[in-house]
Amino acid sequence: MSVAFTKEDSAETASETLLPDRPVSLHPNLVTEAGLKALELQLAQAREAYEAASKIDDVNERRRQAANPLRDARYFAARVRTAQIVPEPASTDVVAFGSTVTFSRADGRVQTYRIVGEDEADPKAGSISFVAPVARLLMGKAVGDVVDASGQELEIVAIA
């Protein structure tokens, strides 16, 4: 085997295994209790994947397979370490972190979202981050309040 081929393979492996860290938000790491449990589960899964990759005999393949789980483990460890659990809202009088808010748009659409932490937000599943523009507009508002979201009026119709 030629040395050039070995070096090329090593360079290729290095580029595949030296992944940049996942970006960590500058916002406080507010989470619901379920959000913290999800972060802990994702950390455990990343660690398990790393351990499984560590058992691969071929060094280059081991590095390739371990790169993503190692990066994810660093990210989720930081997110678990900095998590600040926010208790469920004591009241449904105003929109708060953890609230489920239903609002109508001027075009007649009605949408419902739960306001949660950044890592647990999934708009398709009905949750948005507390730092999302719409969530920031709705926080502190009550049923019947109207907010302007980029020229479109949103009226709060329910808070749970």
C-alpha positions as CSV (number, residue, x, y, z in Angstrom):
1,M,0.0,0.0,0.0
2,S,1.4,3.4,-0.9
3,V,2.1,5.9,1.8
4,A,0.2,8.6,-0.2
5,F,-2.9,6.4,-0.1
6,T,-2.6,6.0,3.7
7,K,-2.1,9.7,4.2
8,E,-5.1,10.5,1.9
9,D,-7.2,8.0,3.9
10,S,-6.0,9.6,7.2
11,A,-6.8,13.1,5.9
12,E,-10.2,12.0,4.7
13,T,-10.9,10.3,8.1
14,A,-9.7,13.4,9.9
15,S,-12.1,15.6,7.9
16,E,-14.9,13.2,8.8
17,T,-14.1,13.0,12.5
18,L,-13.1,16.5,13.4
19,L,-16.6,17.9,13.5
20,P,-17.4,21.3,14.9
21,D,-19.3,21.4,18.1
22,R,-23.1,21.9,17.8
23,P,-23.8,25.6,18.5
24,V,-25.1,26.3,22.0
25,S,-27.7,29.1,22.3
26,L,-26.8,32.3,24.2
27,H,-30.3,32.3,25.8
28,P,-30.9,30.8,29.2
29,N,-31.4,27.0,28.9
30,L,-35.0,27.0,30.2
31,V,-36.7,23.6,30.1
32,T,-39.8,21.8,31.2
33,E,-39.5,18.7,33.3
34,A,-40.2,16.6,30.2
35,G,-37.6,18.7,28.3
36,L,-34.9,17.8,30.9
37,K,-35.8,14.1,30.7
38,A,-35.6,14.3,26.9
39,L,-32.1,15.9,27.1
40,E,-31.0,13.2,29.6
41,L,-32.3,10.5,27.3
42,Q,-30.5,12.0,24.3
43,L,-27.3,12.3,26.3
44,A,-27.6,8.6,27.3
45,Q,-28.2,7.6,23.7
46,A,-25.2,9.6,22.4
47,R,-23.0,7.9,25.1
48,E,-24.3,4.5,24.1
49,A,-23.6,5.2,20.4
50,Y,-20.1,6.3,21.3
51,E,-19.4,3.2,23.4
52,A,-20.6,1.0,20.5
53,A,-18.4,2.9,18.1
54,S,-15.5,2.5,20.4
55,K,-15.6,-1.2,20.0
56,I,-15.0,-1.2,16.2
57,D,-11.6,-2.7,15.4
58,D,-10.7,-0.6,12.3
59,V,-9.3,2.7,13.7
60,N,-10.5,4.8,10.8
61,E,-14.0,3.4,10.9
62,R,-14.1,3.7,14.7
63,R,-13.3,7.4,14.4
64,R,-15.9,7.9,11.7
65,Q,-18.6,6.1,13.7
66,A,-17.7,7.9,17.0
67,A,-17.5,11.4,15.6
68,N,-21.3,12.3,15.7
69,P,-22.0,10.6,19.0
70,L,-19.0,12.3,20.7
71,R,-20.1,15.7,19.4
72,D,-23.7,15.0,20.5
73,A,-22.6,13.8,23.9
74,R,-20.7,17.1,24.5
75,Y,-23.7,19.1,23.4
76,F,-26.3,17.2,25.5
77,A,-23.9,17.1,28.5
78,A,-23.7,20.9,28.4
79,R,-27.4,21.3,27.9
80,V,-28.2,19.0,30.9
81,R,-25.6,20.8,33.0
82,T,-27.1,24.2,32.3
83,A,-30.8,23.3,32.2
84,Q,-33.1,25.4,34.4
85,I,-36.4,23.7,35.1
86,V,-39.3,26.0,34.9
87,P,-42.4,24.7,36.7
88,E,-45.7,24.5,35.0
89,P,-47.5,27.9,35.0
90,A,-49.5,28.4,38.1
91,S,-52.2,30.3,36.2
92,T,-53.8,30.4,32.8
93,D,-54.5,34.1,33.0
94,V,-51.5,35.1,30.8
95,V,-49.2,33.2,28.4
96,A,-46.1,32.0,30.2
97,F,-43.3,29.4,29.6
98,G,-45.0,26.1,29.6
99,S,-48.4,27.5,28.5
100,T,-50.4,26.1,25.6
101,V,-51.7,29.1,23.7
102,T,-54.3,29.1,21.0
103,F,-54.5,32.1,18.7
104,S,-56.3,33.0,15.5
105,R,-54.8,34.8,12.6
106,A,-56.5,37.5,10.5
107,D,-56.8,35.0,7.6
108,G,-58.9,32.7,9.8
109,R,-56.4,30.1,10.7
110,V,-56.3,29.0,14.3
111,Q,-53.0,27.6,15.7
112,T,-52.1,26.1,19.1
113,Y,-48.6,25.8,20.4
114,R,-47.0,25.0,23.8
115,I,-44.2,27.3,24.7
116,V,-41.1,25.3,25.7
117,G,-37.3,25.3,25.8
118,E,-35.2,25.5,22.7
119,D,-34.2,21.8,22.6
120,E,-37.7,20.6,23.1
121,A,-39.4,22.8,20.5
122,D,-41.0,21.0,17.6
123,P,-43.5,23.2,15.7
124,K,-44.9,20.2,13.7
125,A,-45.7,18.6,17.0
126,G,-47.3,21.7,18.5
127,S,-44.5,23.3,20.5
128,I,-42.3,26.4,19.9
129,S,-39.3,27.8,21.7
130,F,-39.8,30.6,24.2
131,V,-37.3,32.6,22.1
132,A,-39.3,32.2,18.9
133,P,-40.6,35.6,17.7
134,V,-44.2,34.5,18.0
135,A,-43.7,33.1,21.5
136,R,-42.0,36.3,22.6
137,L,-44.9,38.4,21.3
138,L,-47.5,36.2,23.1
139,M,-45.7,35.9,26.5
140,G,-47.4,38.0,29.2
141,K,-50.6,38.5,27.1
142,A,-54.1,37.3,28.0
143,V,-57.1,35.9,26.2
144,G,-58.5,38.5,23.9
145,D,-55.2,40.4,23.5
146,V,-54.1,41.1,19.9
147,V,-50.5,41.2,18.9
148,D,-48.9,42.3,15.6
149,A,-46.6,39.6,14.1
150,S,-44.9,41.1,11.0
151,G,-48.0,42.9,9.9
152,Q,-50.4,40.1,10.7
153,E,-52.7,40.3,13.7
154,L,-52.8,37.3,16.1
155,E,-55.6,37.2,18.7
156,I,-55.2,34.9,21.7
157,V,-58.3,32.8,22.1
158,A,-57.3,30.3,24.8
159,I,-54.5,29.6,27.3
160,A,-54.1,26.2,28.9
